[in-house]
Amino acid sequence: MLTPHDELLCHQLPTTFDHVEQSDLRWTERIVMYGFDRSGDINVMTGLARYPNRSVTDAYVMITRRSDTGVPARVVRMSTELNPESGPLGHYSVGPYSYRVEEPLHTVRAVLEPNEQGVSLDLRLRGQFPTYEQTPAFHRSRGRVSEDARRFYQNGELEGWLEIDGERIEIDSSRWWFGRDHSWGIRNGPGGGSLREGEHLQPQEIPDGTLYYMGIFQFDDELVHFAQRETSTGQRWQFEGEILYPLLTGRPAAHIIDVEHDLKFRDELRVISGGTFTVHRADRSTATIEVAPLCDFWPGLAGYLEVNGYASGHWRGTDFIDGFTVDTADLDVVRPVSFLSETLCEVRMSTPEGEKTGHGLVEMVFVGAYPRYGYTGW
């Protein structure tokens, strides 16, 4: 079936854009915007996903206050039937939520119109740094494809506002750290915002332990990004890393060839409480980045894991919207969704030339044994 996208000169298969080239129910295309006021008092995660083989598209907004304020996090979730014919190019909507590509690879906008849940927003992200691509993720387990996905990221300047039960919060661009990512393909399980393969399947191979971490650290003159997956013994099995410079400089990206870590973890959760990353650049220079956590957000609450019978990708009809408040200081609430953690940090980078401070994100999945940090079981 023809859709407006078929007007574009960008076909890669001899077919139309109303479907993807395979029937795997986990096939997902997702955008995410995330960031925080550098005080750590408030952070936002919002996004939209399309499941073409499930005829579902859904969206969410999650606004989290610092846990010691006593103000609960607010979550709004929306879902409808995917209609590839609807909307102009680069404009996607689910109920009162819309996402627009205003300038490709540079400016995007997310809007949640006023609704019965009492939460709305209008956020525009303008890229300050170039978009950059993830190392392709392709993995098999027992012969089945467990992951085949691509992604790109971008950090930039945020403008706009949030509104919660009539309280309007204007965005001060000078105080906010903000980024986005756009991913597509088959994802491995619910932690990545995808769905399980199905019932009555032979279980995947389960390692005795695995550590995945990603850092995105922004300074005035550069952005440091890396991600790594390790076995329980610290053996690396996927890695990516680059240094990005502001778009206005026109300076090409540089490469990171290795990252070492010396991390501390909270007593009650496998979430970082501090530590350092040592970054080895392709020019053989080395920098040490010390992280000081400010606040957290938990994608599982917004649909990346099943919460109260809801997960992103579930069919919920053509006009679904709900919302809830949640106390993220309550371990009984957070622990079930802590499989995927997002920790927003102040960071200090030391190099032979001196020190500088910035802000950033540490994303982590940490399960099973990892003797170096004292974990011996699942």
N, C-alpha and C positions, 0 to 999 in steps of 0.2 A: 504494500500500500504506500502510495506517495505521501510524504509529509513536507512541510516547508523546508526542512533541512536538505531535502533532495535538490533544492535549487543551488546549493553550494558546490563548488568544484573541489570536493574533498572526499569523494567516495574511495574506499579502499577494498571493497568487495563488489562483485557484480550483482548487487541487490540494493534494497532500499533501506532507509534509516529507521523504519518502524520496528526493527528487531535487531538483536545481536546475532553473531554467527554461531552460537552454540546454545544448547537448551538447559544448561546447568542452572538449577533454581537459585544458586547462591550468587549468580552474576549480579554485581552491584555497581552503580556509578554514584559517587557521593561527593558533595562539597561540604567543607567545614570551615567556619570562621571562629577564632578563639583568641582570648587575650584578657588583659587585666589592667586596672588602675595600678600604677607602680607602688602605691601605698599598700597594696594587697587587700584593701577593704572590700573590693567588689571585682568579680570577673564574669565573663560571658562566654558561652559556647553556643553556637547555633549552626544549623545546617539543613541540608535537604538530600534525600537519596531516592534513586529510581531503581526498581527491580523489574526489568523488562520481561523476565520469564515468569513473574508472579503477578504482573499487571498491577503493581503497587508503586505508589510514590508517597513519601512521607517526609515530614519536617519536624523540627523541634527548636525550642529556645530554652536555655537553662541559665539562670542568673544566680550566682552564688555570692553570698557575703562571707567575710572572714568568720571562721567558725566560732571565735571567742566573742563575737558581737551578740550572739543569741538570736540573730535574725535568720529565719529559715531560708533555704534555697527555694527558688520557684522554677517549676518545670511546666512547659506547655508542649503538647504533642499533637500532631495533626497527621491524618492519613486519608488518601483517596485512591481512586482508580487511575492508573497511568494512562494518559491520552497523548500519544506522540504527535497528534495533529494540532494540539491546542497551543495558543500563545505565539507571539512573534519570536524570531530567532534570538536566542540568548536570554529568554525570559521564561522562568519556570515558577509555577505556583501550586500551593496546596492550601485550600481554604483561604484564610486571611494572610497566609505567609507567601512571600514572593522573593525570588532571587534573580538578579539581573546582572549580566555581563555588560558593563557600560563601555569598557575599552579592553579588548582582549589582552590578556597577560599583564594587565595594569590596574584596572579599576573595576570593582564589583560592589554590589549593594544588596543588603538583606533588609526586608521590611516585614514586620508583623503588625498588621492593622489592629485597631482596638477590637476587642473580643470579650466574650463572657468570662474569660479566665483572668482578666484584669492586668494582663501583661502585654506591652507593645514595645516596638523599637523601630528605629530607622538608622542603619549603620552603613556607612560607605568606607571602603578600604581602598586607599590609593597606594600602589606599590612604590616603596622607596628603594627596594632591592629587586633585582631580577627574579623572575620565576626560575626554579631549578628542579631538576628531575631526579626522582628516586632511582636507585639502582633497581633494575627489574627483579621482582620477587617471583621465583618459580620453584616450587618444591613438590615432590611426590612422597606419598607414604603408602607402602604396600601396593605400589603400582598405580594408585589413584592420584590424580592431581589434587593436592590439598591447597595450593595457592598459586595463582597466576595473575599478578596484579601490577599496575603501574600507578604512579602518583607524581604530582608536582606540588611544590610549596612556594609561598611568597610571604614576606613581611612588609609592612607598610604603615602608613599614617591613617588613623581612624578619625572619622568625624560623625556626628549625629547625636542621638539621644536614646535613653531608655525610659520607660514609664512603668511603674509598679503600683497598682491600686491608687492611681492619681498622683503619685509622687514622681515628678519628672527629674531625670538626672541627665544633664547636658554633658556631652563628652568633651573634655579638655584634651585636645590632640597631643599637647606637650607632656601629658601625664600617662598616656596609655601605651602599652606594648601590645601589638596585635598582628596576627598572621592568619593564613588560610592554607588549606590543602584541597586538592581535587584528585580523587582516586577512581579507578575503574578496573573491573576484572573479577576474578574469583578470589574470595578471601577465606582465611582459615578460621572458621568458627565464629562464635558470637562476639568475642572480645574485639575483633576488628570491625564490628558493625555489620557483620554478615550473618547468615543463618546456617544451621547445621545441614549436613548433606541429606539426611533422611533417616528413617528407621530401619532396623534389621540389617545393618551393615557390619562387616567385620571391623572391629575397632582399629583406629590408626595406631601406628607405632608410637608408643609413649616413652619419651626419654626419661632418665632418672631426674633430670633437672634442666632448666633452660633460663637464661637471662637475656631479655631484650631491653635495650635502652636507646633513647634518642635524645639529643640535645639540640636546641635551637637558641643560640645566644646572640643577642644584638647589642652592638656597641655603636658609637656615633659614626665610626669610619669603616666598619666591617660587620658581617654576620657570619658566625661560625655554626655550621650544621654538621652533625654526624649521627650515625645510627649503626648499631651492631647487635648481632645475635650470637650468643655463646652457649656452649654445652656446660654441664655442671663442673667440668674441669677448667673452664675458661677458654676452650678451643673455639676459635671464631669460625662461623659458617655463613655469615653474610655481613657485609660492611659497605658503608658509603660515607663520604665526607668531603666537604668543600668549604671554601671561604668565598663569600660574596661581598661585593663592594657596591656602594650606592649607585643607582642608575645614573645619576648626574655625572659621575666620574668617568663613565664609559670604560671602566677598567675590567678586564676579563677575570673570570673566576679562577681561583687557585685551588689546589687539591690538598686533601688530608690523606695521609697514607696509613696512619695508625692512631689509636686512642687507647690509653690505659686509664683505669679507674681505681680509686681508693675511696669507697663510699661508706657512709654510716646509715643505719636503718632504725626506724622507730621500733619500740618494743612490741607494740600491739599489731603492727601491719608491716608488710614488706614494701614499704614506701620510704624513700630517702629522707633523712633528717639533716643531711649535710655531706661534705666530702669534696673530692677533687677529681677532675678529668685532666689528664696530660695529653695534649694534642701534638702530634708530630706532622708537620707540614711537608709537602713535596720538596720544598727548597732546603730541607733538613733542619729547619728551625723548630723550636719546641716552645709551647706555651702551656702554662698550668692555669686551669679555670677552677676557682673555688665557688661552690654553690651554697647559697643560704636560702632555704625555702621560705616563702612568704604566705602562700595559700595553695589550695588544691581545688580541682574539680574532677568529677567522676562521670565519664561518658556513659557508664552503665545505667545511670539514672535516667538518661535521656533516650534510651532505646538500644544502646550497644550491647546490653545484656537484658534478659527478660526480667522485668520488674512488674509485679502485680498483673501478670498475664499479658503484658505488652512487650513487644520487641520490634525494632525497626524491621520492616519487610513482612510483618504479619498482615494478612488481609483484615481490615477493620471496616470495610464498607466504603461508600463513596463520599461520606460527609462526616468524618470522625474528628473530634477535637476533645481533649481533656487536659487536665492540669492538676498539679498537687504541690504541696509544700513539703519540705523534708529538712530535718535537722542533721546537717553534715558533721556536727560535733558528736553525734551518737554513733558509737562504734558498731552497734547492732544494725544500724542502717547502712553504714559505709562498708563494713566487712564483706557482705555478699556481692558488692560491685567493685571490690578493690583489685580484681584480677588485672584491670587496666587502670593505671593511675596517671594523673597529669599534675605535676607539681610546678608551680610558677615561682620563680626564684629571682633574687638579686645575685649577680655574679661579679667576681673580680678576676681579671685575667692578668697574669704575670708573664712577662717576656724579658729577654735580655735588654730591651729598650726601655722597660718601665712597666707600670701598672695602669690599668683602666677599669672602670666599672660599667656594667650594663645590666640588662635584664633578659630573662628567657624562660624556657620551658624544658623540663625533663619528663619525658614519657617513658613508662616502664611496664613491662610484664615480667614477673619474677616468680617462678613456681618450681617446686621440687628441690632436689639437693643442690647445694653449692657450698662445699666445705670451707672454702676460703673465707666466707662470711658467717660461718657457724651453722649453716642449714644442712642437715643430714637426711631429711625425709621430705615427703611431699607436702 
